[in-house]
Amino acid sequence: MSEAAVKSKTVLFSVTRQDSPDSAPYQEEFEVEYRPNMNVISALMEIRRNPVNTKGEHTTPINWDMNCLEEVCGACSMIINGKPRQSCTALIDQLEQPIRLEPMRTFPVVRDLQVDRSRMFDSLKKVKAWIPIDGTYDLGPGPRMPEKKRQWAYELSKCMTCGVCLEACPNVNSKSDFIGPAPVSQVRLFNSHPTGEMNKAERLEELMGDGGLANCGNSQNCVQSCPKGIPLTTSIAALNRDTTLQSFKNFFGSDRV
Amino acid sequence: MAGNREFFNRKLHSLLGVIPVGVFLIQHLVVNHFATRGEEAFNSASHFMESLPFRYFLEIFIIFLPLLYHAIYGLYIAFTAKNNTTKYGYFRNWMFYLQRITGVVTLIFVVWHVWETRIAAALGADVNYQMMADILANPFMLVFYIVGVLSAIFHFANGLWSFMVSWGITVSPRSQVISTYVTLGVFVALSIVGIRAIFAFV
């Protein structure tokens, strides 16, 4: 618990707000009464209850996205004191004040702190981040997965599509159409699954398309920023190997698998 | 492969930086190092390089075309990045940024260097020890050459690291850490060779 927070008994927020997707952003400051164990979301809820800024003006409540409140859904990501992270696990006691809240501008801003992460879900569709098991008849049990492999694959499955890795990546921006680290790691997850492996080449081909994996510049910000500690750069390097081999197969080989 | 133009371009860019451009860089630095053995040794070494058979073929296909491709596509890559080292001051992010800065610096240096030596040679100047000694007698040019050579070596050494990642050679975090040290060693070793050669002319 920081001493300043205890003494003043209030928490100061500086929020970057934006009224509509196309309007200009502006700053607004808010002061909230301190409560123990407060996080950024509970403070935002407090502001919403009584949306008055530090100048005493009555304003609109701040817009933000949230869902699970336990850092598994990824919806409440925003930039808190300069770093992208989930606001549900951003504890006030551990933050320097004034707490600066900004939207993740890598994504289109919908309003205030709320962004549209559609591109990530589109990417998951693009790379076929699923295992096709539907058929017109019972396909029977699939091949078994070694326990060791399951353990590390589970780490990859923790991705919540929160967008922090894309926000941190210098190659994901308006000048480039790089798909970003998260969907790459999902390709590794589904390619490592014994049934998913049957469609391995299809996913690799997508990663070899325009805006694909080759756009990675190895700044490795993603692995440093991932709130779930997913080994994103290992996934990227592993898929660099897989796509390299796939390109050799495509060019020199005869079977298109 | 035809459908994956960008994939092919990127991979080719990464490969050409090492082979042949990187290999040429090492060869060039090694030949320069003859200057530390005196004027005559340097002149005979550079004369040997000049009189290699198929000289124009070698120059065009081993040096100029790969270099041109690497430079132009590299500029495009450098300017599509949105550098963010102030926000994310991690080691690799700095290397990413420095790779782009040194790439641009190296390009400026190489263009000047080719103009001053190879184009000058085509126009009739004699490229020899004396020419370099005259150029490096100017303190501004001396600094420019040191910065240019160090940029080129850094860009090569760090590029070697990312080449190994981009081609899927170093996948595990541990192999990437070890290759960081190895390429750091490459940078230091080649820098000694390059700087010693420059000061041999002064």
Chai-1 contact restraints between the chains, C-beta under 6 A:
chainA,res_idxA,chainB,res_idxB,connection_type,confidence,min_distance_angstrom,max_distance_angstrom,comment,restraint_id
A,G82,B,K87,contact,1.0,0.0,6.0,A-B,restraint_1
A,A168,B,Y88,contact,1.0,0.0,6.0,A-B,restraint_2
A,P170,B,A81,contact,1.0,0.0,6.0,A-B,restraint_3
A,P170,B,K82,contact,1.0,0.0,6.0,A-B,restraint_4
A,P170,B,N83,contact,1.0,0.0,6.0,A-B,restraint_5
A,P170,B,N84,contact,1.0,0.0,6.0,A-B,restraint_6
A,N171,B,A81,contact,1.0,0.0,6.0,A-B,restraint_7
A,N173,B,K82,contact,1.0,0.0,6.0,A-B,restraint_8
A,K175,B,T80,contact,1.0,0.0,6.0,A-B,restraint_9
A,S176,B,T80,contact,1.0,0.0,6.0,A-B,restraint_10
A,M208,B,N4,contact,1.0,0.0,6.0,A-B,restraint_11
A,M208,B,F7,contact,1.0,0.0,6.0,A-B,restraint_12
A,D210,B,E6,contact,1.0,0.0,6.0,A-B,restraint_13
A,A214,B,F7,contact,1.0,0.0,6.0,A-B,restraint_14
A,A214,B,R10,contact,1.0,0.0,6.0,A-B,restraint_15
A,G217,B,F96,contact,1.0,0.0,6.0,A-B,restraint_16
A,N218,B,S162,contact,1.0,0.0,6.0,A-B,restraint_17
A,N218,B,V165,contact,1.0,0.0,6.0,A-B,restraint_18
A,S219,B,R92,contact,1.0,0.0,6.0,A-B,restraint_19
A,S219,B,N93,contact,1.0,0.0,6.0,A-B,restraint_20
A,S219,B,F96,contact,1.0,0.0,6.0,A-B,restraint_21
A,Q220,B,R92,contact,1.0,0.0,6.0,A-B,restraint_22
A,N221,B,Y88,contact,1.0,0.0,6.0,A-B,restraint_23
A,N221,B,N93,contact,1.0,0.0,6.0,A-B,restraint_24
A,Q224,B,Y90,contact,1.0,0.0,6.0,A-B,restraint_25
A,A237,B,V165,contact,1.0,0.0,6.0,A-B,restraint_26
A,A237,B,V171,contact,1.0,0.0,6.0,A-B,restraint_27
A,A238,B,V171,contact,1.0,0.0,6.0,A-B,restraint_28
A,N240,B,S166,contact,1.0,0.0,6.0,A-B,restraint_29
A,N240,B,G168,contact,1.0,0.0,6.0,A-B,restraint_30
A,R241,B,G168,contact,1.0,0.0,6.0,A-B,restraint_31
A,R241,B,V171,contact,1.0,0.0,6.0,A-B,restraint_32
A,T244,B,W167,contact,1.0,0.0,6.0,A-B,restraint_33
A,T244,B,G168,contact,1.0,0.0,6.0,A-B,restraint_34
A,N250,B,M1,contact,1.0,0.0,6.0,A-B,restraint_35
A,F251,B,M1,contact,1.0,0.0,6.0,A-B,restraint_36
